[in-house]
Amino acid sequence: MSQKKQSIEELIRRLEELTREIEHPDTGVEQSIKLYEEGLRLAELCKKRLTEARQKLETIDTSATRLPAGDNPSDTGTPQSSDLFGSMS
């Protein structure tokens, strides 16, 4: 894995690659275990990044609710993060 911070999309693409490699009939047991371990690390990283994104959106929502009446995005029908992501627990 590279040193730069990978996007969630890049992490998910790698997880998909790992899945294909593990499912390939020519992949041995030892290699499958290594790929599986990498997948677990990536899945945990994805979960962490998604949690950070949710927290950021919640902060934005909290800031938006402090706007004067009429300036609140929810007054215009703009979806809130909870509407977009639901419960991510």
PyMOL Python script that loads the backbone (N, CA, C, O; Angstrom):
from pymol import cmd

cmd.read_pdbstr("""\
ATOM      1  N   MET A   1       0.836  -1.170   0.000  1.00  0.00           N
ATOM      2  CA  MET A   1       0.000   0.000   0.000  1.00  0.00           C
ATOM      3  C   MET A   1       0.883   1.236   0.000  1.00  0.00           C
ATOM      4  O   MET A   1       1.955   1.243   0.606  1.00  0.00           O
ATOM      5  N   SER A   2       0.429   2.285  -0.686  1.00  0.00           N
ATOM      6  CA  SER A   2       1.225   3.492  -0.780  1.00  0.00           C
ATOM      7  C   SER A   2       1.129   4.316   0.493  1.00  0.00           C
ATOM      8  O   SER A   2       0.263   4.091   1.338  1.00  0.00           O
ATOM      9  N   GLN A   3       2.041   5.279   0.611  1.00  0.00           N
ATOM     10  CA  GLN A   3       2.090   6.130   1.787  1.00  0.00           C
ATOM     11  C   GLN A   3       0.993   7.185   1.770  1.00  0.00           C
ATOM     12  O   GLN A   3       0.551   7.627   2.831  1.00  0.00           O
ATOM     13  N   LYS A   4       0.536   7.607   0.564  1.00  0.00           N
ATOM     14  CA  LYS A   4      -0.500   8.638   0.509  1.00  0.00           C
ATOM     15  C   LYS A   4      -1.807   8.082   1.053  1.00  0.00           C
ATOM     16  O   LYS A   4      -2.066   6.880   1.003  1.00  0.00           O
ATOM     17  N   LYS A   5      -2.621   8.993   1.573  1.00  0.00           N
ATOM     18  CA  LYS A   5      -3.907   8.591   2.127  1.00  0.00           C
ATOM     19  C   LYS A   5      -4.845   8.207   0.981  1.00  0.00           C
ATOM     20  O   LYS A   5      -5.176   9.031   0.128  1.00  0.00           O
ATOM     21  N   GLN A   6      -5.260   6.952   0.979  1.00  0.00           N
ATOM     22  CA  GLN A   6      -6.137   6.458  -0.078  1.00  0.00           C
ATOM     23  C   GLN A   6      -7.573   6.885   0.211  1.00  0.00           C
ATOM     24  O   GLN A   6      -8.000   6.938   1.365  1.00  0.00           O
ATOM     25  N   SER A   7      -8.300   7.186  -0.844  1.00  0.00           N
ATOM     26  CA  SER A   7      -9.709   7.543  -0.693  1.00  0.00           C
ATOM     27  C   SER A   7     -10.512   6.284  -0.351  1.00  0.00           C
ATOM     28  O   SER A   7     -10.049   5.158  -0.531  1.00  0.00           O
ATOM     29  N   ILE A   8     -11.700   6.509   0.134  1.00  0.00           N
ATOM     30  CA  ILE A   8     -12.587   5.389   0.449  1.00  0.00           C
ATOM     31  C   ILE A   8     -12.854   4.580  -0.825  1.00  0.00           C
ATOM     32  O   ILE A   8     -12.910   3.351  -0.793  1.00  0.00           O
ATOM     33  N   GLU A   9     -13.016   5.282  -1.933  1.00  0.00           N
ATOM     34  CA  GLU A   9     -13.274   4.598  -3.206  1.00  0.00           C
ATOM     35  C   GLU A   9     -12.099   3.706  -3.604  1.00  0.00           C
ATOM     36  O   GLU A   9     -12.298   2.591  -4.086  1.00  0.00           O
ATOM     37  N   GLU A  10     -10.874   4.198  -3.401  1.00  0.00           N
ATOM     38  CA  GLU A  10      -9.693   3.397  -3.714  1.00  0.00           C
ATOM     39  C   GLU A  10      -9.608   2.175  -2.805  1.00  0.00           C
ATOM     40  O   GLU A  10      -9.258   1.083  -3.252  1.00  0.00           O
ATOM     41  N   LEU A  11      -9.925   2.364  -1.541  1.00  0.00           N
ATOM     42  CA  LEU A  11      -9.907   1.243  -0.601  1.00  0.00           C
ATOM     43  C   LEU A  11     -10.936   0.185  -0.993  1.00  0.00           C
ATOM     44  O   LEU A  11     -10.655  -1.012  -0.940  1.00  0.00           O
ATOM     45  N   ILE A  12     -12.108   0.625  -1.381  1.00  0.00           N
ATOM     46  CA  ILE A  12     -13.163  -0.314  -1.790  1.00  0.00           C
ATOM     47  C   ILE A  12     -12.764  -1.059  -3.062  1.00  0.00           C
ATOM     48  O   ILE A  12     -13.012  -2.258  -3.188  1.00  0.00           O
ATOM     49  N   ARG A  13     -12.143  -0.342  -4.006  1.00  0.00           N
ATOM     50  CA  ARG A  13     -11.664  -1.021  -5.225  1.00  0.00           C
ATOM     51  C   ARG A  13     -10.649  -2.107  -4.867  1.00  0.00           C
ATOM     52  O   ARG A  13     -10.685  -3.203  -5.426  1.00  0.00           O
ATOM     53  N   ARG A  14      -9.749  -1.804  -3.940  1.00  0.00           N
ATOM     54  CA  ARG A  14      -8.752  -2.803  -3.540  1.00  0.00           C
ATOM     55  C   ARG A  14      -9.438  -3.985  -2.860  1.00  0.00           C
ATOM     56  O   ARG A  14      -9.059  -5.134  -3.092  1.00  0.00           O
ATOM     57  N   LEU A  15     -10.437  -3.721  -2.028  1.00  0.00           N
ATOM     58  CA  LEU A  15     -11.177  -4.821  -1.398  1.00  0.00           C
ATOM     59  C   LEU A  15     -11.834  -5.709  -2.460  1.00  0.00           C
ATOM     60  O   LEU A  15     -11.858  -6.932  -2.323  1.00  0.00           O
ATOM     61  N   GLU A  16     -12.358  -5.096  -3.501  1.00  0.00           N
ATOM     62  CA  GLU A  16     -12.959  -5.872  -4.590  1.00  0.00           C
ATOM     63  C   GLU A  16     -11.904  -6.720  -5.301  1.00  0.00           C
ATOM     64  O   GLU A  16     -12.156  -7.872  -5.652  1.00  0.00           O
ATOM     65  N   GLU A  17     -10.717  -6.138  -5.511  1.00  0.00           N
ATOM     66  CA  GLU A  17      -9.624  -6.896  -6.132  1.00  0.00           C
ATOM     67  C   GLU A  17      -9.240  -8.090  -5.260  1.00  0.00           C
ATOM     68  O   GLU A  17      -9.055  -9.202  -5.754  1.00  0.00           O
ATOM     69  N   LEU A  18      -9.125  -7.842  -3.968  1.00  0.00           N
ATOM     70  CA  LEU A  18      -8.761  -8.922  -3.052  1.00  0.00           C
ATOM     71  C   LEU A  18      -9.782 -10.047  -3.097  1.00  0.00           C
ATOM     72  O   LEU A  18      -9.425 -11.225  -3.079  1.00  0.00           O
ATOM     73  N   THR A  19     -11.042  -9.677  -3.155  1.00  0.00           N
ATOM     74  CA  THR A  19     -12.105 -10.683  -3.224  1.00  0.00           C
ATOM     75  C   THR A  19     -11.950 -11.539  -4.472  1.00  0.00           C
ATOM     76  O   THR A  19     -12.053 -12.764  -4.407  1.00  0.00           O
ATOM     77  N   ARG A  20     -11.703 -10.893  -5.609  1.00  0.00           N
ATOM     78  CA  ARG A  20     -11.518 -11.653  -6.859  1.00  0.00           C
ATOM     79  C   ARG A  20     -10.307 -12.585  -6.755  1.00  0.00           C
ATOM     80  O   ARG A  20     -10.359 -13.735  -7.190  1.00  0.00           O
ATOM     81  N   GLU A  21      -9.213 -12.073  -6.172  1.00  0.00           N
ATOM     82  CA  GLU A  21      -8.011 -12.896  -6.041  1.00  0.00           C
ATOM     83  C   GLU A  21      -8.260 -14.097  -5.130  1.00  0.00           C
ATOM     84  O   GLU A  21      -7.840 -15.212  -5.439  1.00  0.00           O
ATOM     85  N   ILE A  22      -8.934 -13.870  -4.022  1.00  0.00           N
ATOM     86  CA  ILE A  22      -9.222 -14.969  -3.088  1.00  0.00           C
ATOM     87  C   ILE A  22     -10.119 -16.011  -3.750  1.00  0.00           C
ATOM     88  O   ILE A  22      -9.931 -17.212  -3.555  1.00  0.00           O
ATOM     89  N   GLU A  23     -11.088 -15.552  -4.529  1.00  0.00           N
ATOM     90  CA  GLU A  23     -12.031 -16.473  -5.172  1.00  0.00           C
ATOM     91  C   GLU A  23     -11.438 -17.202  -6.370  1.00  0.00           C
ATOM     92  O   GLU A  23     -12.013 -18.186  -6.835  1.00  0.00           O
ATOM     93  N   HIS A  24     -10.303 -16.742  -6.878  1.00  0.00           N
ATOM     94  CA  HIS A  24      -9.692 -17.373  -8.052  1.00  0.00           C
ATOM     95  C   HIS A  24      -9.234 -18.779  -7.679  1.00  0.00           C
ATOM     96  O   HIS A  24      -8.610 -18.961  -6.633  1.00  0.00           O
ATOM     97  N   PRO A  25      -9.528 -19.771  -8.506  1.00  0.00           N
ATOM     98  CA  PRO A  25      -9.191 -21.163  -8.183  1.00  0.00           C
ATOM     99  C   PRO A  25      -7.686 -21.437  -8.056  1.00  0.00           C
ATOM    100  O   PRO A  25      -7.288 -22.397  -7.396  1.00  0.00           O
ATOM    101  N   ASP A  26      -6.855 -20.606  -8.680  1.00  0.00           N
ATOM    102  CA  ASP A  26      -5.409 -20.839  -8.613  1.00  0.00           C
ATOM    103  C   ASP A  26      -4.750 -20.218  -7.374  1.00  0.00           C
ATOM    104  O   ASP A  26      -3.554 -20.407  -7.149  1.00  0.00           O
ATOM    105  N   THR A  27      -5.515 -19.490  -6.584  1.00  0.00           N
ATOM    106  CA  THR A  27      -4.953 -18.868  -5.383  1.00  0.00           C
ATOM    107  C   THR A  27      -4.873 -19.912  -4.275  1.00  0.00           C
ATOM    108  O   THR A  27      -5.876 -20.515  -3.895  1.00  0.00           O
ATOM    109  N   GLY A  28      -3.660 -20.112  -3.766  1.00  0.00           N
ATOM    110  CA  GLY A  28      -3.455 -21.102  -2.718  1.00  0.00           C
ATOM    111  C   GLY A  28      -3.960 -20.632  -1.364  1.00  0.00           C
ATOM    112  O   GLY A  28      -4.312 -19.468  -1.176  1.00  0.00           O
ATOM    113  N   VAL A  29      -3.983 -21.563  -0.437  1.00  0.00           N
ATOM    114  CA  VAL A  29      -4.498 -21.292   0.899  1.00  0.00           C
ATOM    115  C   VAL A  29      -3.663 -20.214   1.597  1.00  0.00           C
ATOM    116  O   VAL A  29      -4.218 -19.265   2.151  1.00  0.00           O
ATOM    117  N   GLU A  30      -2.343 -20.355   1.574  1.00  0.00           N
ATOM    118  CA  GLU A  30      -1.478 -19.383   2.250  1.00  0.00           C
ATOM    119  C   GLU A  30      -1.664 -17.980   1.671  1.00  0.00           C
ATOM    120  O   GLU A  30      -1.758 -17.006   2.417  1.00  0.00           O
ATOM    121  N   GLN A  31      -1.717 -17.878   0.349  1.00  0.00           N
ATOM    122  CA  GLN A  31      -1.917 -16.578  -0.302  1.00  0.00           C
ATOM    123  C   GLN A  31      -3.299 -16.029   0.044  1.00  0.00           C
ATOM    124  O   GLN A  31      -3.449 -14.829   0.278  1.00  0.00           O
ATOM    125  N   SER A  32      -4.295 -16.889   0.076  1.00  0.00           N
ATOM    126  CA  SER A  32      -5.648 -16.455   0.432  1.00  0.00           C
ATOM    127  C   SER A  32      -5.684 -15.879   1.839  1.00  0.00           C
ATOM    128  O   SER A  32      -6.371 -14.888   2.087  1.00  0.00           O
ATOM    129  N   ILE A  33      -4.952 -16.492   2.757  1.00  0.00           N
ATOM    130  CA  ILE A  33      -4.902 -15.994   4.133  1.00  0.00           C
ATOM    131  C   ILE A  33      -4.272 -14.602   4.175  1.00  0.00           C
ATOM    132  O   ILE A  33      -4.775 -13.715   4.865  1.00  0.00           O
ATOM    133  N   LYS A  34      -3.175 -14.407   3.440  1.00  0.00           N
ATOM    134  CA  LYS A  34      -2.529 -13.090   3.392  1.00  0.00           C
ATOM    135  C   LYS A  34      -3.466 -12.037   2.802  1.00  0.00           C
ATOM    136  O   LYS A  34      -3.560 -10.921   3.312  1.00  0.00           O
ATOM    137  N   LEU A  35      -4.151 -12.402   1.732  1.00  0.00           N
ATOM    138  CA  LEU A  35      -5.089 -11.477   1.103  1.00  0.00           C
ATOM    139  C   LEU A  35      -6.246 -11.153   2.045  1.00  0.00           C
ATOM    140  O   LEU A  35      -6.696 -10.010   2.119  1.00  0.00           O
ATOM    141  N   TYR A  36      -6.716 -12.160   2.757  1.00  0.00           N
ATOM    142  CA  TYR A  36      -7.810 -11.977   3.705  1.00  0.00           C
ATOM    143  C   TYR A  36      -7.396 -11.014   4.816  1.00  0.00           C
ATOM    144  O   TYR A  36      -8.166 -10.133   5.198  1.00  0.00           O
ATOM    145  N   GLU A  37      -6.167 -11.185   5.336  1.00  0.00           N
ATOM    146  CA  GLU A  37      -5.667 -10.293   6.379  1.00  0.00           C
ATOM    147  C   GLU A  37      -5.592  -8.856   5.874  1.00  0.00           C
ATOM    148  O   GLU A  37      -5.963  -7.924   6.588  1.00  0.00           O
ATOM    149  N   GLU A  38      -5.114  -8.677   4.650  1.00  0.00           N
ATOM    150  CA  GLU A  38      -5.072  -7.335   4.065  1.00  0.00           C
ATOM    151  C   GLU A  38      -6.484  -6.766   3.955  1.00  0.00           C
ATOM    152  O   GLU A  38      -6.715  -5.592   4.243  1.00  0.00           O
ATOM    153  N   GLY A  39      -7.407  -7.598   3.542  1.00  0.00           N
ATOM    154  CA  GLY A  39      -8.799  -7.168   3.419  1.00  0.00           C
ATOM    155  C   GLY A  39      -9.388  -6.720   4.740  1.00  0.00           C
ATOM    156  O   GLY A  39     -10.121  -5.733   4.793  1.00  0.00           O
ATOM    157  N   LEU A  40      -9.073  -7.441   5.814  1.00  0.00           N
ATOM    158  CA  LEU A  40      -9.568  -7.042   7.126  1.00  0.00           C
ATOM    159  C   LEU A  40      -9.027  -5.674   7.520  1.00  0.00           C
ATOM    160  O   LEU A  40      -9.760  -4.838   8.047  1.00  0.00           O
ATOM    161  N   ARG A  41      -7.726  -5.447   7.259  1.00  0.00           N
ATOM    162  CA  ARG A  41      -7.126  -4.138   7.579  1.00  0.00           C
ATOM    163  C   ARG A  41      -7.800  -3.025   6.760  1.00  0.00           C
ATOM    164  O   ARG A  41      -8.109  -1.957   7.289  1.00  0.00           O
ATOM    165  N   LEU A  42      -8.019  -3.284   5.485  1.00  0.00           N
ATOM    166  CA  LEU A  42      -8.649  -2.281   4.632  1.00  0.00           C
ATOM    167  C   LEU A  42     -10.100  -2.011   5.046  1.00  0.00           C
ATOM    168  O   LEU A  42     -10.548  -0.864   5.032  1.00  0.00           O
ATOM    169  N   ALA A  43     -10.822  -3.055   5.411  1.00  0.00           N
ATOM    170  CA  ALA A  43     -12.208  -2.895   5.850  1.00  0.00           C
ATOM    171  C   ALA A  43     -12.266  -2.037   7.118  1.00  0.00           C
ATOM    172  O   ALA A  43     -13.146  -1.186   7.254  1.00  0.00           O
ATOM    173  N   GLU A  44     -11.342  -2.257   8.027  1.00  0.00           N
ATOM    174  CA  GLU A  44     -11.292  -1.457   9.254  1.00  0.00           C
ATOM    175  C   GLU A  44     -10.970   0.001   8.927  1.00  0.00           C
ATOM    176  O   GLU A  44     -11.540   0.914   9.523  1.00  0.00           O
ATOM    177  N   LEU A  45     -10.068   0.215   7.992  1.00  0.00           N
ATOM    178  CA  LEU A  45      -9.724   1.571   7.571  1.00  0.00           C
ATOM    179  C   LEU A  45     -10.922   2.254   6.909  1.00  0.00           C
ATOM    180  O   LEU A  45     -11.177   3.434   7.151  1.00  0.00           O
ATOM    181  N   CYS A  46     -11.648   1.520   6.082  1.00  0.00           N
ATOM    182  CA  CYS A  46     -12.871   2.068   5.466  1.00  0.00           C
ATOM    183  C   CYS A  46     -13.873   2.484   6.538  1.00  0.00           C
ATOM    184  O   CYS A  46     -14.459   3.564   6.473  1.00  0.00           O
ATOM    185  N   LYS A  47     -14.055   1.627   7.506  1.00  0.00           N
ATOM    186  CA  LYS A  47     -14.997   1.914   8.589  1.00  0.00           C
ATOM    187  C   LYS A  47     -14.580   3.191   9.323  1.00  0.00           C
ATOM    188  O   LYS A  47     -15.417   4.035   9.639  1.00  0.00           O
ATOM    189  N   LYS A  48     -13.279   3.323   9.590  1.00  0.00           N
ATOM    190  CA  LYS A  48     -12.768   4.510  10.277  1.00  0.00           C
ATOM    191  C   LYS A  48     -13.019   5.765   9.439  1.00  0.00           C
ATOM    192  O   LYS A  48     -13.473   6.783   9.960  1.00  0.00           O
ATOM    193  N   ARG A  49     -12.723   5.690   8.146  1.00  0.00           N
ATOM    194  CA  ARG A  49     -12.903   6.849   7.264  1.00  0.00           C
ATOM    195  C   ARG A  49     -14.384   7.229   7.154  1.00  0.00           C
ATOM    196  O   ARG A  49     -14.720   8.414   7.142  1.00  0.00           O
ATOM    197  N   LEU A  50     -15.258   6.242   7.074  1.00  0.00           N
ATOM    198  CA  LEU A  50     -16.691   6.526   6.992  1.00  0.00           C
ATOM    199  C   LEU A  50     -17.203   7.150   8.286  1.00  0.00           C
ATOM    200  O   LEU A  50     -18.054   8.038   8.254  1.00  0.00           O
ATOM    201  N   THR A  51     -16.691   6.692   9.415  1.00  0.00           N
ATOM    202  CA  THR A  51     -17.058   7.283  10.701  1.00  0.00           C
ATOM    203  C   THR A  51     -16.611   8.745  10.757  1.00  0.00           C
ATOM    204  O   THR A  51     -17.353   9.615  11.213  1.00  0.00           O
ATOM    205  N   GLU A  52     -15.385   9.003  10.285  1.00  0.00           N
ATOM    206  CA  GLU A  52     -14.883  10.389  10.248  1.00  0.00           C
ATOM    207  C   GLU A  52     -15.766  11.253   9.354  1.00  0.00           C
ATOM    208  O   GLU A  52     -16.085  12.388   9.710  1.00  0.00           O
ATOM    209  N   ALA A  53     -16.159  10.732   8.209  1.00  0.00           N
ATOM    210  CA  ALA A  53     -17.017  11.479   7.284  1.00  0.00           C
ATOM    211  C   ALA A  53     -18.371  11.771   7.926  1.00  0.00           C
ATOM    212  O   ALA A  53     -18.896  12.878   7.805  1.00  0.00           O
ATOM    213  N   ARG A  54     -18.929  10.781   8.602  1.00  0.00           N
ATOM    214  CA  ARG A  54     -20.218  10.973   9.274  1.00  0.00           C
ATOM    215  C   ARG A  54     -20.108  12.045  10.343  1.00  0.00           C
ATOM    216  O   ARG A  54     -20.987  12.899  10.463  1.00  0.00           O
ATOM    217  N   GLN A  55     -19.020  12.005  11.129  1.00  0.00           N
ATOM    218  CA  GLN A  55     -18.830  13.004  12.178  1.00  0.00           C
ATOM    219  C   GLN A  55     -18.694  14.405  11.586  1.00  0.00           C
ATOM    220  O   GLN A  55     -19.214  15.372  12.142  1.00  0.00           O
ATOM    221  N   LYS A  56     -18.002  14.508  10.471  1.00  0.00           N
ATOM    222  CA  LYS A  56     -17.846  15.808   9.809  1.00  0.00           C
ATOM    223  C   LYS A  56     -19.207  16.329   9.350  1.00  0.00           C
ATOM    224  O   LYS A  56     -19.520  17.507   9.526  1.00  0.00           O
ATOM    225  N   LEU A  57     -20.014  15.441   8.760  1.00  0.00           N
ATOM    226  CA  LEU A  57     -21.349  15.846   8.318  1.00  0.00           C
ATOM    227  C   LEU A  57     -22.230  16.245   9.499  1.00  0.00           C
ATOM    228  O   LEU A  57     -23.011  17.190   9.395  1.00  0.00           O
ATOM    229  N   GLU A  58     -22.112  15.543  10.608  1.00  0.00           N
ATOM    230  CA  GLU A  58     -22.883  15.898  11.793  1.00  0.00           C
ATOM    231  C   GLU A  58     -22.473  17.269  12.317  1.00  0.00           C
ATOM    232  O   GLU A  58     -23.319  18.037  12.777  1.00  0.00           O
ATOM    233  N   THR A  59     -21.175  17.581  12.249  1.00  0.00           N
ATOM    234  CA  THR A  59     -20.690  18.899  12.653  1.00  0.00           C
ATOM    235  C   THR A  59     -21.273  19.974  11.742  1.00  0.00           C
ATOM    236  O   THR A  59     -21.697  21.032  12.209  1.00  0.00           O
ATOM    237  N   ILE A  60     -21.291  19.699  10.446  1.00  0.00           N
ATOM    238  CA  ILE A  60     -21.867  20.648   9.491  1.00  0.00           C
ATOM    239  C   ILE A  60     -23.354  20.840   9.782  1.00  0.00           C
ATOM    240  O   ILE A  60     -23.846  21.969   9.775  1.00  0.00           O
ATOM    241  N   ASP A  61     -24.070  19.744  10.036  1.00  0.00           N
ATOM    242  CA  ASP A  61     -25.496  19.832  10.349  1.00  0.00           C
ATOM    243  C   ASP A  61     -25.719  20.663  11.602  1.00  0.00           C
ATOM    244  O   ASP A  61     -26.630  21.490  11.645  1.00  0.00           O
ATOM    245  N   THR A  62     -24.892  20.451  12.627  1.00  0.00           N
ATOM    246  CA  THR A  62     -25.019  21.193  13.871  1.00  0.00           C
ATOM    247  C   THR A  62     -24.805  22.681  13.619  1.00  0.00           C
ATOM    248  O   THR A  62     -25.534  23.520  14.149  1.00  0.00           O
ATOM    249  N   SER A  63     -23.798  23.001  12.803  1.00  0.00           N
ATOM    250  CA  SER A  63     -23.534  24.401  12.462  1.00  0.00           C
ATOM    251  C   SER A  63     -24.707  24.996  11.698  1.00  0.00           C
ATOM    252  O   SER A  63     -25.072  26.152  11.912  1.00  0.00           O
ATOM    253  N   ALA A  64     -25.291  24.212  10.814  1.00  0.00           N
ATOM    254  CA  ALA A  64     -26.408  24.703  10.002  1.00  0.00           C
ATOM    255  C   ALA A  64     -27.632  24.983  10.852  1.00  0.00           C
ATOM    256  O   ALA A  64     -28.396  25.897  10.543  1.00  0.00           O
ATOM    257  N   THR A  65     -27.836  24.223  11.908  1.00  0.00           N
ATOM    258  CA  THR A  65     -29.015  24.444  12.754  1.00  0.00           C
ATOM    259  C   THR A  65     -28.877  25.713  13.575  1.00  0.00           C
ATOM    260  O   THR A  65     -29.864  26.194  14.132  1.00  0.00           O
ATOM    261  N   ARG A  66     -27.673  26.265  13.662  1.00  0.00           N
ATOM    262  CA  ARG A  66     -27.454  27.510  14.403  1.00  0.00           C
ATOM    263  C   ARG A  66     -27.686  28.742  13.529  1.00  0.00           C
ATOM    264  O   ARG A  66     -27.601  29.864  14.027  1.00  0.00           O
ATOM    265  N   LEU A  67     -27.977  28.562  12.239  1.00  0.00           N
ATOM    266  CA  LEU A  67     -28.228  29.686  11.352  1.00  0.00           C
ATOM    267  C   LEU A  67     -29.542  30.359  11.731  1.00  0.00           C
ATOM    268  O   LEU A  67     -30.440  29.702  12.258  1.00  0.00           O
ATOM    269  N   PRO A  68     -29.666  31.654  11.472  1.00  0.00           N
ATOM    270  CA  PRO A  68     -30.936  32.345  11.737  1.00  0.00           C
ATOM    271  C   PRO A  68     -32.069  31.705  10.934  1.00  0.00           C
ATOM    272  O   PRO A  68     -31.832  31.086   9.896  1.00  0.00           O
ATOM    273  N   ALA A  69     -33.278  31.858  11.414  1.00  0.00           N
ATOM    274  CA  ALA A  69     -34.451  31.293  10.738  1.00  0.00           C
ATOM    275  C   ALA A  69     -34.472  31.728   9.285  1.00  0.00           C
ATOM    276  O   ALA A  69     -34.217  32.892   8.975  1.00  0.00           O
ATOM    277  N   GLY A  70     -34.775  30.798   8.398  1.00  0.00           N
ATOM    278  CA  GLY A  70     -34.814  31.083   6.975  1.00  0.00           C
ATOM    279  C   GLY A  70     -33.487  30.831   6.282  1.00  0.00           C
ATOM    280  O   GLY A  70     -33.451  30.665   5.063  1.00  0.00           O
ATOM    281  N   ASP A  71     -32.386  30.799   7.044  1.00  0.00           N
ATOM    282  CA  ASP A  71     -31.073  30.530   6.469  1.00  0.00           C
ATOM    283  C   ASP A  71     -30.668  29.076   6.634  1.00  0.00           C
ATOM    284  O   ASP A  71     -29.622  28.664   6.132  1.00  0.00           O
ATOM    285  N   ASN A  72     -31.471  28.306   7.320  1.00  0.00           N
ATOM    286  CA  ASN A  72     -31.175  26.908   7.591  1.00  0.00           C
ATOM    287  C   ASN A  72     -31.420  26.090   6.327  1.00  0.00           C
ATOM    288  O   ASN A  72     -32.519  26.145   5.773  1.00  0.00           O
ATOM    289  N   PRO A  73     -30.426  25.330   5.853  1.00  0.00           N
ATOM    290  CA  PRO A  73     -30.619  24.508   4.637  1.00  0.00           C
ATOM    291  C   PRO A  73     -31.802  23.568   4.737  1.00  0.00           C
ATOM    292  O   PRO A  73     -32.410  23.245   3.716  1.00  0.00           O
ATOM    293  N   SER A  74     -32.152  23.113   5.945  1.00  0.00           N
ATOM    294  CA  SER A  74     -33.273  22.177   6.066  1.00  0.00           C
ATOM    295  C   SER A  74     -34.593  22.879   5.752  1.00  0.00           C
ATOM    296  O   SER A  74     -35.576  22.220   5.415  1.00  0.00           O
ATOM    297  N   ASP A  75     -34.628  24.234   5.862  1.00  0.00           N
ATOM    298  CA  ASP A  75     -35.826  24.980   5.510  1.00  0.00           C
ATOM    299  C   ASP A  75     -36.089  24.950   4.007  1.00  0.00           C
ATOM    300  O   ASP A  75     -37.219  25.161   3.567  1.00  0.00           O
ATOM    301  N   THR A  76     -35.047  24.690   3.222  1.00  0.00           N
ATOM    302  CA  THR A  76     -35.186  24.684   1.768  1.00  0.00           C
ATOM    303  C   THR A  76     -35.340  23.280   1.213  1.00  0.00           C
ATOM    304  O   THR A  76     -35.374  23.089  -0.003  1.00  0.00           O
ATOM    305  N   GLY A  77     -35.435  22.298   2.096  1.00  0.00           N
ATOM    306  CA  GLY A  77     -35.594  20.928   1.642  1.00  0.00           C
ATOM    307  C   GLY A  77     -34.284  20.233   1.362  1.00  0.00           C
ATOM    308  O   GLY A  77     -34.284  19.123   0.830  1.00  0.00           O
ATOM    309  N   THR A  78     -33.154  20.857   1.706  1.00  0.00           N
ATOM    310  CA  THR A  78     -31.854  20.225   1.501  1.00  0.00           C
ATOM    311  C   THR A  78     -31.726  19.046   2.451  1.00  0.00           C
ATOM    312  O   THR A  78     -31.923  19.215   3.655  1.00  0.00           O
ATOM    313  N   PRO A  79     -31.402  17.855   1.952  1.00  0.00           N
ATOM    314  CA  PRO A  79     -31.303  16.694   2.839  1.00  0.00           C
ATOM    315  C   PRO A  79     -30.161  16.848   3.845  1.00  0.00           C
ATOM    316  O   PRO A  79     -29.103  17.390   3.526  1.00  0.00           O
ATOM    317  N   GLN A  80     -30.391  16.371   5.035  1.00  0.00           N
ATOM    318  CA  GLN A  80     -29.390  16.363   6.089  1.00  0.00           C
ATOM    319  C   GLN A  80     -28.564  15.089   5.966  1.00  0.00           C
ATOM    320  O   GLN A  80     -28.980  14.145   5.295  1.00  0.00           O
ATOM    321  N   SER A  81     -27.389  15.052   6.610  1.00  0.00           N
ATOM    322  CA  SER A  81     -26.528  13.874   6.498  1.00  0.00           C
ATOM    323  C   SER A  81     -27.233  12.620   6.999  1.00  0.00           C
ATOM    324  O   SER A  81     -27.025  11.535   6.457  1.00  0.00           O
ATOM    325  N   SER A  82     -28.066  12.757   8.028  1.00  0.00           N
ATOM    326  CA  SER A  82     -28.770  11.578   8.536  1.00  0.00           C
ATOM    327  C   SER A  82     -29.728  11.032   7.484  1.00  0.00           C
ATOM    328  O   SER A  82     -29.977   9.828   7.430  1.00  0.00           O
ATOM    329  N   ASP A  83     -30.269  11.929   6.638  1.00  0.00           N
ATOM    330  CA  ASP A  83     -31.129  11.473   5.552  1.00  0.00           C
ATOM    331  C   ASP A  83     -30.324  10.737   4.490  1.00  0.00           C
ATOM    332  O   ASP A  83     -30.801   9.773   3.892  1.00  0.00           O
ATOM    333  N   LEU A  84     -29.092  11.203   4.260  1.00  0.00           N
ATOM    334  CA  LEU A  84     -28.254  10.616   3.217  1.00  0.00           C
ATOM    335  C   LEU A  84     -27.629   9.303   3.639  1.00  0.00           C
ATOM    336  O   LEU A  84     -27.562   8.359   2.852  1.00  0.00           O
ATOM    337  N   PHE A  85     -27.164   9.238   4.899  1.00  0.00           N
ATOM    338  CA  PHE A  85     -26.402   8.080   5.339  1.00  0.00           C
ATOM    339  C   PHE A  85     -27.152   7.207   6.321  1.00  0.00           C
ATOM    340  O   PHE A  85     -26.760   6.061   6.540  1.00  0.00           O
ATOM    341  N   GLY A  86     -28.206   7.703   6.913  1.00  0.00           N
ATOM    342  CA  GLY A  86     -28.937   6.924   7.899  1.00  0.00           C
ATOM    343  C   GLY A  86     -28.042   6.573   9.062  1.00  0.00           C
ATOM    344  O   GLY A  86     -27.039   7.243   9.307  1.00  0.00           O
ATOM    345  N   SER A  87     -28.389   5.551   9.761  1.00  0.00           N
ATOM    346  CA  SER A  87     -27.569   5.082  10.880  1.00  0.00           C
ATOM    347  C   SER A  87     -26.430   4.251  10.342  1.00  0.00           C
ATOM    348  O   SER A  87     -26.657   3.236   9.684  1.00  0.00           O
ATOM    349  N   MET A  88     -25.184   4.674  10.619  1.00  0.00           N
ATOM    350  CA  MET A  88     -24.008   3.952  10.110  1.00  0.00           C
ATOM    351  C   MET A  88     -23.350   3.158  11.213  1.00  0.00           C
ATOM    352  O   MET A  88     -22.146   2.907  11.162  1.00  0.00           O
ATOM    353  N   SER A  89     -24.110   2.761  12.200  1.00  0.00           N
ATOM    354  CA  SER A  89     -23.534   2.010  13.320  1.00  0.00           C
ATOM    355  C   SER A  89     -23.268   0.594  12.945  1.00  0.00           C
ATOM    356  O   SER A  89     -22.783  -0.182  13.768  1.00  0.00           O
TER     357      SER A  89
END
""", "prot")
cmd.dss("prot")
cmd.show_as("cartoon", "prot")
cmd.util.cbc("prot")
cmd.orient("prot")
